[in-house]
Amino acid sequence: MALQLVCGAIALLVSDEYGHSTIVPPGASRFILWRVTARRVVGRLLGGGDRGIAATVYGTVLAMAALAAGAVEHLDPGTLIAVVATTSAVIWVAHVYSHTLGESIERGRRLDWPEFRAIAVRELPILAAAAGPIAVLLLGEFHVIEETRDIWLAFGLGFVALAVQGARYARVERLGRGGTAAVIALNLALGGVVVMLKVLLSH
């Protein structure tokens, strides 16, 4: 029930940005609408949406880089979670702030709340990209899996996310098989550089 209410709150915050009405009927139908809208919105946030592919890729690489930096220092899963989450949150705030300043200067006025919210929602995939690695690290924190395994599993999840986003970008751009393979390979190579740095620095 608590998770449903949280999802409903997220849905009401960002539903306008994704084209869903925030006007809901009273009673049971309102709660049902919250759940349906929450699933759609949260799904888009975690998947990035067509407009959020770039932010999702950026957030994934950022999370992997933070994970690599923490792993080099031999941090425990709990501390790694804090490092990844804090890094993603700080970068998200910085992106929202910088884009808000830029668009305010470009328009010659301060942005109103809907405009600011649109920017914040647009950059949310940066935060959502860290959700997967953090969830895996939680398994290590609670000793469900070994600490060393959960770190590499978190990296693996990052690679999967990069491959999926590469395929989604290729679909949006209507690339052929060759173009799709090239985009996916480029994304994976970017993640590979992060992992390679982790391996080199840890020796």
Backbone as JSON Lines, residues from 0, in Angstrom:
{"i":0,"aa":"M","n":[0.82,-1.2,0.0],"ca":[0.0,0.0,0.0],"c":[0.86,1.26,0.0]}
{"i":1,"aa":"A","n":[1.92,1.26,0.81],"ca":[2.8,2.43,0.87],"c":[3.45,2.67,-0.48]}
{"i":2,"aa":"L","n":[3.9,1.55,-1.13],"ca":[4.54,1.7,-2.44],"c":[3.56,2.25,-3.46]}
{"i":3,"aa":"Q","n":[2.31,1.81,-3.38],"ca":[1.3,2.3,-4.31],"c":[1.06,3.8,-4.14]}
{"i":4,"aa":"L","n":[1.04,4.24,-2.88],"ca":[0.84,5.67,-2.63],"c":[2.01,6.5,-3.12]}
{"i":5,"aa":"V","n":[3.24,5.96,-2.93],"ca":[4.42,6.68,-3.43],"c":[4.37,6.78,-4.94]}
{"i":6,"aa":"C","n":[4.05,5.68,-5.6],"ca":[3.94,5.69,-7.07],"c":[2.86,6.67,-7.53]}
{"i":7,"aa":"G","n":[1.76,6.7,-6.76],"ca":[0.71,7.65,-7.11],"c":[1.17,9.08,-7.0]}
{"i":8,"aa":"A","n":[1.95,9.37,-5.96],"ca":[2.48,10.73,-5.78],"c":[3.41,11.11,-6.93]}
{"i":9,"aa":"I","n":[4.28,10.15,-7.33],"ca":[5.17,10.41,-8.47],"c":[4.35,10.67,-9.73]}
{"i":10,"aa":"A","n":[3.31,9.86,-9.9],"ca":[2.47,10.02,-11.09],"c":[1.82,11.39,-11.15]}
{"i":11,"aa":"L","n":[1.29,11.85,-10.02],"ca":[0.64,13.16,-9.99],"c":[1.64,14.28,-10.24]}
{"i":12,"aa":"L","n":[2.9,14.08,-9.82],"ca":[3.91,15.11,-10.01],"c":[4.29,15.27,-11.47]}
{"i":13,"aa":"V","n":[4.43,14.14,-12.17],"ca":[4.99,14.22,-13.52],"c":[4.02,13.82,-14.62]}
{"i":14,"aa":"S","n":[2.76,13.54,-14.29],"ca":[1.84,13.03,-15.3],"c":[1.61,14.01,-16.42]}
{"i":15,"aa":"D","n":[1.56,15.3,-16.13],"ca":[1.35,16.29,-17.18],"c":[2.47,16.25,-18.2]}
{"i":16,"aa":"E","n":[3.68,16.02,-17.74],"ca":[4.82,15.98,-18.64],"c":[4.72,14.84,-19.63]}
{"i":17,"aa":"Y","n":[4.08,13.74,-19.23],"ca":[3.96,12.58,-20.09],"c":[2.57,12.46,-20.71]}
{"i":18,"aa":"G","n":[1.8,13.52,-20.61],"ca":[0.55,13.56,-21.34],"c":[-0.62,12.91,-20.66]}
{"i":19,"aa":"H","n":[-0.55,12.66,-19.37],"ca":[-1.67,12.07,-18.64],"c":[-2.33,13.15,-17.8]}
{"i":20,"aa":"S","n":[-3.63,13.11,-17.7],"ca":[-4.34,14.13,-16.94],"c":[-4.14,13.93,-15.46]}
{"i":21,"aa":"T","n":[-4.03,15.04,-14.73],"ca":[-3.92,14.98,-13.28],"c":[-5.28,15.14,-12.62]}
{"i":22,"aa":"I","n":[-6.36,15.32,-13.41],"ca":[-7.7,15.44,-12.86],"c":[-8.25,14.04,-12.64]}
{"i":23,"aa":"V","n":[-8.51,13.7,-11.4],"ca":[-8.94,12.34,-11.11],"c":[-10.25,12.39,-10.35]}
{"i":24,"aa":"P","n":[-11.11,11.4,-10.57],"ca":[-12.39,11.36,-9.85],"c":[-12.17,10.92,-8.43]}
{"i":25,"aa":"P","n":[-13.15,11.2,-7.55],"ca":[-13.03,10.84,-6.13],"c":[-13.24,9.36,-5.91]}
{"i":26,"aa":"G","n":[-12.95,8.91,-4.68],"ca":[-13.25,7.55,-4.27],"c":[-12.33,6.52,-4.86]}
{"i":27,"aa":"A","n":[-12.87,5.31,-5.03],"ca":[-12.07,4.18,-5.49],"c":[-11.49,4.4,-6.87]}
{"i":28,"aa":"S","n":[-12.25,5.05,-7.75],"ca":[-11.76,5.26,-9.12],"c":[-10.51,6.13,-9.13]}
{"i":29,"aa":"R","n":[-10.4,7.04,-8.15],"ca":[-9.21,7.88,-8.08],"c":[-7.98,7.03,-7.77]}
{"i":30,"aa":"F","n":[-8.11,6.11,-6.82],"ca":[-6.98,5.26,-6.47],"c":[-6.58,4.36,-7.62]}
{"i":31,"aa":"I","n":[-7.57,3.84,-8.37],"ca":[-7.29,3.01,-9.53],"c":[-6.52,3.81,-10.57]}
{"i":32,"aa":"L","n":[-6.94,5.05,-10.82],"ca":[-6.27,5.89,-11.79],"c":[-4.85,6.19,-11.35]}
{"i":33,"aa":"W","n":[-4.65,6.41,-10.06],"ca":[-3.3,6.62,-9.53],"c":[-2.41,5.44,-9.88]}
{"i":34,"aa":"R","n":[-2.92,4.23,-9.66],"ca":[-2.1,3.05,-9.9],"c":[-1.76,2.89,-11.37]}
{"i":35,"aa":"V","n":[-2.76,3.07,-12.25],"ca":[-2.53,2.92,-13.68],"c":[-1.54,3.98,-14.17]}
{"i":36,"aa":"T","n":[-1.76,5.23,-13.78],"ca":[-0.88,6.3,-14.2],"c":[0.52,6.1,-13.64]}
{"i":37,"aa":"A","n":[0.61,5.65,-12.39],"ca":[1.91,5.43,-11.76],"c":[2.71,4.4,-12.53]}
{"i":38,"aa":"R","n":[2.07,3.32,-12.92],"ca":[2.79,2.28,-13.65],"c":[3.32,2.82,-14.98]}
{"i":39,"aa":"R","n":[2.52,3.59,-15.68],"ca":[2.96,4.15,-16.96],"c":[4.13,5.11,-16.78]}
{"i":40,"aa":"V","n":[3.98,6.01,-15.81],"ca":[5.0,7.04,-15.61],"c":[6.3,6.45,-15.09]}
{"i":41,"aa":"V","n":[6.2,5.59,-14.06],"ca":[7.4,4.98,-13.5],"c":[8.09,4.12,-14.55]}
{"i":42,"aa":"G","n":[7.3,3.43,-15.37],"ca":[7.89,2.64,-16.45],"c":[8.67,3.51,-17.43]}
{"i":43,"aa":"R","n":[8.13,4.66,-17.75],"ca":[8.83,5.57,-18.64],"c":[10.09,6.14,-18.01]}
{"i":44,"aa":"L","n":[9.99,6.43,-16.71],"ca":[11.17,6.97,-16.03],"c":[12.29,5.94,-15.98]}
{"i":45,"aa":"L","n":[11.95,4.7,-15.63],"ca":[12.98,3.67,-15.55],"c":[13.5,3.3,-16.92]}
{"i":46,"aa":"G","n":[12.64,3.34,-17.93],"ca":[13.1,3.04,-19.29],"c":[13.66,4.24,-20.01]}
{"i":47,"aa":"G","n":[13.43,5.41,-19.47],"ca":[13.97,6.62,-20.07],"c":[13.01,7.31,-21.01]}
{"i":48,"aa":"G","n":[12.08,6.56,-21.64],"ca":[11.23,7.18,-22.64],"c":[12.05,7.55,-23.86]}
{"i":49,"aa":"D","n":[11.41,7.75,-24.99],"ca":[12.15,8.12,-26.2],"c":[12.95,9.39,-26.0]}
{"i":50,"aa":"R","n":[12.39,10.35,-25.24],"ca":[13.08,11.62,-25.01],"c":[14.17,11.51,-23.95]}
{"i":51,"aa":"G","n":[14.16,10.41,-23.18],"ca":[15.11,10.28,-22.08],"c":[16.21,9.27,-22.32]}
{"i":52,"aa":"I","n":[16.36,8.8,-23.55],"ca":[17.38,7.8,-23.84],"c":[18.77,8.34,-23.5]}
{"i":53,"aa":"A","n":[19.06,9.55,-23.94],"ca":[20.38,10.13,-23.69],"c":[20.65,10.27,-22.2]}
{"i":54,"aa":"A","n":[19.64,10.75,-21.46],"ca":[19.81,10.92,-20.01],"c":[19.99,9.57,-19.33]}
{"i":55,"aa":"T","n":[19.31,8.54,-19.82],"ca":[19.45,7.21,-19.24],"c":[20.85,6.65,-19.47]}
{"i":56,"aa":"V","n":[21.36,6.83,-20.7],"ca":[22.73,6.39,-20.99],"c":[23.72,7.13,-20.12]}
{"i":57,"aa":"Y","n":[23.55,8.44,-20.02],"ca":[24.44,9.25,-19.19],"c":[24.38,8.8,-17.73]}
{"i":58,"aa":"G","n":[23.17,8.61,-17.22],"ca":[23.01,8.19,-15.84],"c":[23.59,6.82,-15.57]}
{"i":59,"aa":"T","n":[23.48,5.91,-16.56],"ca":[24.03,4.57,-16.41],"c":[25.55,4.61,-16.35]}
{"i":60,"aa":"V","n":[26.16,5.35,-17.28],"ca":[27.62,5.48,-17.27],"c":[28.09,6.15,-15.99]}
{"i":61,"aa":"L","n":[27.35,7.15,-15.55],"ca":[27.69,7.84,-14.3],"c":[27.64,6.88,-13.12]}
{"i":62,"aa":"A","n":[26.6,6.07,-13.04],"ca":[26.47,5.11,-11.94],"c":[27.59,4.08,-11.99]}
{"i":63,"aa":"M","n":[27.94,3.63,-13.2],"ca":[29.03,2.66,-13.34],"c":[30.37,3.28,-12.94]}
{"i":64,"aa":"A","n":[30.58,4.53,-13.29],"ca":[31.82,5.22,-12.92],"c":[31.92,5.38,-11.41]}
{"i":65,"aa":"A","n":[30.81,5.77,-10.77],"ca":[30.8,5.91,-9.31],"c":[31.04,4.55,-8.64]}
{"i":66,"aa":"L","n":[30.43,3.52,-9.22],"ca":[30.61,2.17,-8.7],"c":[32.07,1.74,-8.82]}
{"i":67,"aa":"A","n":[32.69,2.04,-9.98],"ca":[34.09,1.69,-10.19],"c":[35.0,2.42,-9.21]}
{"i":68,"aa":"A","n":[34.73,3.71,-9.01],"ca":[35.55,4.5,-8.09],"c":[35.46,3.95,-6.67]}
{"i":69,"aa":"G","n":[34.25,3.57,-6.26],"ca":[34.09,3.02,-4.92],"c":[34.68,1.64,-4.77]}
{"i":70,"aa":"A","n":[34.58,0.83,-5.84],"ca":[35.11,-0.53,-5.79],"c":[36.63,-0.52,-5.69]}
{"i":71,"aa":"V","n":[37.26,0.43,-6.35],"ca":[38.72,0.56,-6.28],"c":[39.17,0.79,-4.85]}
{"i":72,"aa":"E","n":[38.35,1.52,-4.09],"ca":[38.66,1.81,-2.68],"c":[38.22,0.67,-1.76]}
{"i":73,"aa":"H","n":[37.7,-0.42,-2.37],"ca":[37.26,-1.6,-1.62],"c":[36.18,-1.23,-0.58]}
{"i":74,"aa":"L","n":[35.23,-0.42,-1.02],"ca":[34.14,-0.04,-0.14],"c":[33.13,-1.18,-0.02]}
{"i":75,"aa":"D","n":[32.46,-1.28,1.11],"ca":[31.43,-2.29,1.28],"c":[30.18,-1.87,0.52]}
{"i":76,"aa":"P","n":[29.26,-2.82,0.25],"ca":[28.07,-2.52,-0.54],"c":[27.25,-1.35,-0.01]}
{"i":77,"aa":"G","n":[27.11,-1.26,1.31],"ca":[26.33,-0.16,1.88],"c":[26.92,1.19,1.55]}
{"i":78,"aa":"T","n":[28.24,1.3,1.64],"ca":[28.9,2.56,1.31],"c":[28.84,2.82,-0.18]}
{"i":79,"aa":"L","n":[28.96,1.76,-0.99],"ca":[28.85,1.92,-2.44],"c":[27.48,2.45,-2.83]}
{"i":80,"aa":"I","n":[26.45,1.97,-2.15],"ca":[25.1,2.46,-2.41],"c":[25.03,3.96,-2.18]}
{"i":81,"aa":"A","n":[25.61,4.39,-1.06],"ca":[25.61,5.82,-0.74],"c":[26.39,6.62,-1.79]}
{"i":82,"aa":"V","n":[27.52,6.07,-2.25],"ca":[28.34,6.77,-3.25],"c":[27.58,6.9,-4.57]}
{"i":83,"aa":"V","n":[26.99,5.8,-5.04],"ca":[26.27,5.82,-6.32],"c":[25.05,6.74,-6.23]}
{"i":84,"aa":"A","n":[24.28,6.6,-5.17],"ca":[23.06,7.4,-5.01],"c":[23.38,8.88,-4.89]}
{"i":85,"aa":"T","n":[24.38,9.21,-4.07],"ca":[24.75,10.61,-3.87],"c":[25.28,11.24,-5.15]}
{"i":86,"aa":"T","n":[26.13,10.49,-5.86],"ca":[26.69,11.01,-7.11],"c":[25.59,11.29,-8.12]}
{"i":87,"aa":"S","n":[24.68,10.34,-8.29],"ca":[23.58,10.52,-9.24],"c":[22.69,11.68,-8.85]}
{"i":88,"aa":"A","n":[22.4,11.82,-7.55],"ca":[21.54,12.91,-7.09],"c":[22.19,14.27,-7.31]}
{"i":89,"aa":"V","n":[23.47,14.37,-6.99],"ca":[24.17,15.65,-7.16],"c":[24.22,16.04,-8.64]}
{"i":90,"aa":"I","n":[24.53,15.08,-9.5],"ca":[24.6,15.38,-10.94],"c":[23.22,15.74,-11.47]}
{"i":91,"aa":"W","n":[22.17,15.07,-10.98],"ca":[20.81,15.4,-11.43],"c":[20.46,16.84,-11.05]}
{"i":92,"aa":"V","n":[20.75,17.21,-9.79],"ca":[20.49,18.58,-9.35],"c":[21.27,19.58,-10.18]}
{"i":93,"aa":"A","n":[22.54,19.26,-10.47],"ca":[23.37,20.16,-11.27],"c":[22.82,20.33,-12.68]}
{"i":94,"aa":"H","n":[22.33,19.23,-13.27],"ca":[21.76,19.3,-14.61],"c":[20.48,20.14,-14.61]}
{"i":95,"aa":"V","n":[19.62,19.88,-13.63],"ca":[18.38,20.65,-13.56],"c":[18.68,22.14,-13.38]}
{"i":96,"aa":"Y","n":[19.61,22.44,-12.5],"ca":[19.97,23.84,-12.23],"c":[20.56,24.51,-13.46]}
{"i":97,"aa":"S","n":[21.5,23.83,-14.13],"ca":[22.15,24.44,-15.29],"c":[21.17,24.64,-16.45]}
{"i":98,"aa":"H","n":[20.32,23.64,-16.68],"ca":[19.33,23.77,-17.76],"c":[18.3,24.85,-17.43]}
{"i":99,"aa":"T","n":[17.94,24.96,-16.15],"ca":[17.01,26.01,-15.75],"c":[17.62,27.39,-15.99]}
{"i":100,"aa":"L","n":[18.87,27.57,-15.61],"ca":[19.54,28.84,-15.86],"c":[19.62,29.14,-17.35]}
{"i":101,"aa":"G","n":[20.02,28.13,-18.13],"ca":[20.17,28.33,-19.56],"c":[18.87,28.72,-20.25]}
{"i":102,"aa":"E","n":[17.79,28.01,-19.92],"ca":[16.51,28.32,-20.56],"c":[15.95,29.64,-20.05]}
{"i":103,"aa":"S","n":[16.22,29.97,-18.79],"ca":[15.77,31.26,-18.26],"c":[16.46,32.42,-18.99]}
{"i":104,"aa":"I","n":[17.77,32.27,-19.21],"ca":[18.52,33.31,-19.94],"c":[18.04,33.39,-21.38]}
{"i":105,"aa":"E","n":[17.82,32.24,-22.0],"ca":[17.39,32.2,-23.39],"c":[16.02,32.86,-23.58]}
{"i":106,"aa":"R","n":[15.12,32.68,-22.62],"ca":[13.78,33.23,-22.73],"c":[13.68,34.64,-22.17]}
{"i":107,"aa":"G","n":[14.72,35.08,-21.48],"ca":[14.73,36.44,-20.94],"c":[13.81,36.64,-19.76]}
{"i":108,"aa":"R","n":[13.52,35.56,-19.03],"ca":[12.65,35.65,-17.86],"c":[12.86,34.42,-16.99]}
{"i":109,"aa":"R","n":[12.36,34.53,-15.75],"ca":[12.42,33.37,-14.88],"c":[11.39,32.33,-15.31]}
{"i":110,"aa":"L","n":[11.75,31.07,-15.19],"ca":[10.82,30.01,-15.57],"c":[9.74,29.86,-14.52]}
{"i":111,"aa":"D","n":[8.53,29.53,-14.96],"ca":[7.46,29.26,-14.01],"c":[7.54,27.8,-13.55]}
{"i":112,"aa":"W","n":[6.68,27.41,-12.63],"ca":[6.74,26.08,-12.05],"c":[6.57,24.96,-13.07]}
{"i":113,"aa":"P","n":[5.58,25.02,-13.98],"ca":[5.45,23.94,-14.98],"c":[6.7,23.79,-15.84]}
{"i":114,"aa":"E","n":[7.33,24.9,-16.21],"ca":[8.55,24.84,-17.02],"c":[9.7,24.23,-16.23]}
{"i":115,"aa":"F","n":[9.83,24.6,-14.97],"ca":[10.87,24.03,-14.12],"c":[10.63,22.54,-13.9]}
{"i":116,"aa":"R","n":[9.37,22.18,-13.67],"ca":[9.04,20.78,-13.45],"c":[9.34,19.95,-14.7]}
{"i":117,"aa":"A","n":[9.09,20.51,-15.87],"ca":[9.36,19.81,-17.12],"c":[10.86,19.49,-17.24]}
{"i":118,"aa":"I","n":[11.7,20.44,-16.85],"ca":[13.14,20.22,-16.89],"c":[13.54,19.13,-15.9]}
{"i":119,"aa":"A","n":[13.0,19.22,-14.67],"ca":[13.33,18.24,-13.63],"c":[12.93,16.83,-14.06]}
{"i":120,"aa":"V","n":[11.73,16.71,-14.64],"ca":[11.24,15.41,-15.09],"c":[12.08,14.9,-16.26]}
{"i":121,"aa":"R","n":[12.45,15.79,-17.15],"ca":[13.25,15.42,-18.32],"c":[14.59,14.8,-17.92]}
{"i":122,"aa":"E","n":[15.14,15.27,-16.8],"ca":[16.45,14.78,-16.35],"c":[16.34,13.63,-15.34]}
{"i":123,"aa":"L","n":[15.12,13.23,-14.96],"ca":[14.95,12.17,-13.98],"c":[15.57,10.83,-14.37]}
{"i":124,"aa":"P","n":[15.65,10.48,-15.67],"ca":[16.32,9.21,-16.01],"c":[17.75,9.11,-15.5]}
{"i":125,"aa":"I","n":[18.41,10.23,-15.24],"ca":[19.74,10.19,-14.64],"c":[19.67,9.51,-13.28]}
{"i":126,"aa":"L","n":[18.64,9.85,-12.5],"ca":[18.44,9.21,-11.2],"c":[17.96,7.77,-11.35]}
{"i":127,"aa":"A","n":[17.01,7.56,-12.25],"ca":[16.43,6.23,-12.42],"c":[17.46,5.21,-12.86]}
{"i":128,"aa":"A","n":[18.47,5.66,-13.61],"ca":[19.5,4.74,-14.11],"c":[20.3,4.11,-12.97]}
{"i":129,"aa":"A","n":[20.34,4.78,-11.83],"ca":[21.09,4.25,-10.68],"c":[20.28,3.23,-9.89]}
{"i":130,"aa":"A","n":[18.99,3.12,-10.18],"ca":[18.12,2.24,-9.39],"c":[18.53,0.78,-9.5]}
{"i":131,"aa":"G","n":[18.87,0.33,-10.71],"ca":[19.25,-1.06,-10.93],"c":[20.51,-1.45,-10.16]}
{"i":132,"aa":"P","n":[21.63,-0.73,-10.38],"ca":[22.85,-1.05,-9.63],"c":[22.65,-0.98,-8.11]}
{"i":133,"aa":"I","n":[21.89,-0.01,-7.65],"ca":[21.65,0.11,-6.21],"c":[20.87,-1.1,-5.69]}
{"i":134,"aa":"A","n":[19.89,-1.56,-6.46],"ca":[19.11,-2.73,-6.04],"c":[20.0,-3.96,-5.93]}
{"i":135,"aa":"V","n":[20.93,-4.12,-6.87],"ca":[21.86,-5.26,-6.82],"c":[22.79,-5.14,-5.62]}
{"i":136,"aa":"L","n":[23.29,-3.93,-5.36],"ca":[24.17,-3.74,-4.21],"c":[23.46,-4.03,-2.9]}
{"i":137,"aa":"L","n":[22.15,-3.8,-2.86],"ca":[21.38,-4.11,-1.65],"c":[21.42,-5.61,-1.36]}
{"i":138,"aa":"L","n":[21.48,-6.42,-2.42],"ca":[21.57,-7.87,-2.21],"c":[22.87,-8.23,-1.5]}
{"i":139,"aa":"G","n":[23.94,-7.51,-1.86],"ca":[25.2,-7.74,-1.19],"c":[25.19,-7.21,0.23]}
{"i":140,"aa":"E","n":[24.53,-6.08,0.42],"ca":[24.46,-5.48,1.76],"c":[23.74,-6.4,2.74]}
{"i":141,"aa":"F","n":[22.72,-7.1,2.25],"ca":[21.96,-8.01,3.12],"c":[22.44,-9.45,3.0]}
{"i":142,"aa":"H","n":[23.63,-9.63,2.4],"ca":[24.31,-10.92,2.32],"c":[23.5,-11.97,1.57]}
{"i":143,"aa":"V","n":[22.68,-11.52,0.62],"ca":[21.97,-12.47,-0.24],"c":[22.96,-13.08,-1.22]}
{"i":144,"aa":"I","n":[23.9,-12.27,-1.72],"ca":[24.98,-12.74,-2.56],"c":[26.29,-12.16,-2.04]}
{"i":145,"aa":"E","n":[27.4,-12.74,-2.49],"ca":[28.7,-12.27,-2.01],"c":[28.98,-10.85,-2.5]}
{"i":146,"aa":"E","n":[29.76,-10.12,-1.73],"ca":[30.03,-8.72,-2.05],"c":[30.72,-8.57,-3.4]}
{"i":147,"aa":"T","n":[31.71,-9.4,-3.69],"ca":[32.43,-9.29,-4.95],"c":[31.52,-9.59,-6.13]}
{"i":148,"aa":"R","n":[30.63,-10.55,-5.95],"ca":[29.72,-10.91,-7.03],"c":[28.7,-9.8,-7.28]}
{"i":149,"aa":"D","n":[28.21,-9.18,-6.22],"ca":[27.17,-8.17,-6.43],"c":[27.72,-6.94,-7.15]}
{"i":150,"aa":"I","n":[29.01,-6.64,-6.96],"ca":[29.6,-5.5,-7.68],"c":[29.67,-5.79,-9.17]}
{"i":151,"aa":"W","n":[30.15,-6.99,-9.51],"ca":[30.22,-7.34,-10.94],"c":[28.83,-7.51,-11.54]}
{"i":152,"aa":"L","n":[27.88,-7.98,-10.74],"ca":[26.5,-8.09,-11.22],"c":[25.92,-6.71,-11.5]}
{"i":153,"aa":"A","n":[26.27,-5.74,-10.64],"ca":[25.82,-4.37,-10.86],"c":[26.41,-3.81,-12.15]}
{"i":154,"aa":"F","n":[27.69,-4.1,-12.41],"ca":[28.3,-3.7,-13.67],"c":[27.58,-4.36,-14.85]}
{"i":155,"aa":"G","n":[27.28,-5.65,-14.69],"ca":[26.59,-6.36,-15.76],"c":[25.23,-5.77,-16.07]}
{"i":156,"aa":"L","n":[24.53,-5.36,-15.02],"ca":[23.23,-4.72,-15.21],"c":[23.4,-3.41,-15.96]}
{"i":157,"aa":"G","n":[24.49,-2.7,-15.67],"ca":[24.77,-1.46,-16.4],"c":[24.98,-1.71,-17.88]}
{"i":158,"aa":"F","n":[25.71,-2.79,-18.21],"ca":[25.93,-3.14,-19.61],"c":[24.62,-3.48,-20.31]}
{"i":159,"aa":"V","n":[23.76,-4.2,-19.6],"ca":[22.45,-4.54,-20.17],"c":[21.66,-3.27,-20.47]}
{"i":160,"aa":"A","n":[21.68,-2.34,-19.52],"ca":[20.95,-1.09,-19.71],"c":[21.5,-0.31,-20.9]}
{"i":161,"aa":"L","n":[22.82,-0.28,-21.06],"ca":[23.43,0.43,-22.19],"c":[23.05,-0.22,-23.51]}
{"i":162,"aa":"A","n":[23.03,-1.55,-23.53],"ca":[22.64,-2.25,-24.76],"c":[21.18,-1.98,-25.12]}
{"i":163,"aa":"V","n":[20.32,-2.02,-24.11],"ca":[18.89,-1.78,-24.34],"c":[18.66,-0.36,-24.86]}
{"i":164,"aa":"Q","n":[19.32,0.62,-24.25],"ca":[19.15,2.0,-24.69],"c":[19.71,2.21,-26.09]}
{"i":165,"aa":"G","n":[20.79,1.51,-26.42],"ca":[21.31,1.59,-27.77],"c":[20.32,1.05,-28.79]}
{"i":166,"aa":"A","n":[19.68,-0.07,-28.45],"ca":[18.67,-0.65,-29.34],"c":[17.46,0.27,-29.47]}
{"i":167,"aa":"R","n":[17.07,0.91,-28.38],"ca":[15.92,1.81,-28.41],"c":[16.24,3.04,-29.26]}
{"i":168,"aa":"Y","n":[17.47,3.54,-29.14],"ca":[17.86,4.68,-29.97],"c":[17.83,4.3,-31.45]}
{"i":169,"aa":"A","n":[18.32,3.12,-31.77],"ca":[18.33,2.66,-33.15],"c":[16.9,2.53,-33.69]}
{"i":170,"aa":"R","n":[15.98,2.09,-32.81],"ca":[14.58,1.96,-33.24],"c":[13.98,3.33,-33.52]}
{"i":171,"aa":"V","n":[14.24,4.29,-32.62],"ca":[13.71,5.64,-32.81],"c":[14.24,6.26,-34.1]}
{"i":172,"aa":"E","n":[15.53,6.06,-34.38],"ca":[16.16,6.62,-35.57],"c":[15.95,5.75,-36.81]}
{"i":173,"aa":"R","n":[15.28,4.61,-36.64],"ca":[14.98,3.68,-37.73],"c":[16.26,3.23,-38.44]}
{"i":174,"aa":"L","n":[17.23,2.87,-37.65],"ca":[18.48,2.36,-38.19],"c":[18.32,0.89,-38.58]}
{"i":175,"aa":"G","n":[19.14,0.44,-39.5],"ca":[19.12,-0.96,-39.89],"c":[19.87,-1.82,-38.89]}
{"i":176,"aa":"R","n":[20.06,-3.08,-39.25],"ca":[20.75,-3.99,-38.34],"c":[22.18,-3.55,-38.08]}
{"i":177,"aa":"G","n":[22.84,-3.1,-39.15],"ca":[24.21,-2.64,-39.0],"c":[24.31,-1.43,-38.09]}
{"i":178,"aa":"G","n":[23.41,-0.47,-38.29],"ca":[23.41,0.72,-37.46],"c":[23.08,0.41,-36.02]}
{"i":179,"aa":"T","n":[22.12,-0.52,-35.82],"ca":[21.75,-0.91,-34.46],"c":[22.93,-1.56,-33.75]}
{"i":180,"aa":"A","n":[23.61,-2.48,-34.47],"ca":[24.77,-3.16,-33.87],"c":[25.86,-2.16,-33.53]}
{"i":181,"aa":"A","n":[26.06,-1.15,-34.4],"ca":[27.11,-0.16,-34.17],"c":[26.81,0.69,-32.93]}
{"i":182,"aa":"V","n":[25.54,1.1,-32.79],"ca":[25.16,1.92,-31.64],"c":[25.3,1.14,-30.34]}
{"i":183,"aa":"I","n":[24.83,-0.12,-30.36],"ca":[24.95,-0.95,-29.16],"c":[26.41,-1.18,-28.81]}
{"i":184,"aa":"A","n":[27.24,-1.44,-29.83],"ca":[28.66,-1.66,-29.59],"c":[29.32,-0.42,-29.01]}
{"i":185,"aa":"L","n":[28.92,0.75,-29.5],"ca":[29.49,2.0,-28.99],"c":[29.12,2.2,-27.52]}
{"i":186,"aa":"N","n":[27.86,1.93,-27.19],"ca":[27.42,2.05,-25.79],"c":[28.18,1.08,-24.89]}
{"i":187,"aa":"L","n":[28.32,-0.16,-25.36],"ca":[29.01,-1.16,-24.56],"c":[30.5,-0.82,-24.42]}
{"i":188,"aa":"A","n":[31.08,-0.25,-25.47],"ca":[32.48,0.16,-25.4],"c":[32.67,1.25,-24.35]}
{"i":189,"aa":"L","n":[31.71,2.16,-24.28],"ca":[31.77,3.22,-23.28],"c":[31.75,2.64,-21.87]}
{"i":190,"aa":"G","n":[30.86,1.68,-21.66],"ca":[30.82,1.02,-20.36],"c":[32.07,0.19,-20.12]}
{"i":191,"aa":"G","n":[32.6,-0.4,-21.19],"ca":[33.82,-1.19,-21.06],"c":[35.01,-0.37,-20.61]}
{"i":192,"aa":"V","n":[35.08,0.87,-21.07],"ca":[36.16,1.76,-20.65],"c":[36.11,1.97,-19.14]}
{"i":193,"aa":"V","n":[34.89,2.16,-18.62],"ca":[34.72,2.36,-17.17],"c":[35.2,1.14,-16.4]}
{"i":194,"aa":"V","n":[34.79,-0.05,-16.85],"ca":[35.17,-1.28,-16.17],"c":[36.68,-1.51,-16.28]}
{"i":195,"aa":"M","n":[37.26,-1.21,-17.44],"ca":[38.69,-1.4,-17.64],"c":[39.48,-0.51,-16.69]}
{"i":196,"aa":"L","n":[39.01,0.72,-16.5],"ca":[39.68,1.62,-15.55],"c":[39.61,1.05,-14.14]}
{"i":197,"aa":"K","n":[38.45,0.46,-13.82],"ca":[38.29,-0.15,-12.49],"c":[39.3,-1.26,-12.29]}
{"i":198,"aa":"V","n":[39.47,-2.12,-13.31],"ca":[40.37,-3.25,-13.2],"c":[41.82,-2.77,-13.1]}
{"i":199,"aa":"L","n":[42.18,-1.79,-13.94],"ca":[43.55,-1.29,-13.95],"c":[43.91,-0.59,-12.64]}
{"i":200,"aa":"L","n":[43.0,0.19,-12.12],"ca":[43.28,0.94,-10.9],"c":[43.28,0.07,-9.65]}
{"i":201,"aa":"S","n":[42.62,-1.08,-9.74],"ca":[42.55,-1.95,-8.57],"c":[43.76,-2.86,-8.45]}
{"i":202,"aa":"H","n":[44.67,-2.79,-9.45],"ca":[45.89,-3.61,-9.4],"c":[47.13,-2.75,-9.23]}
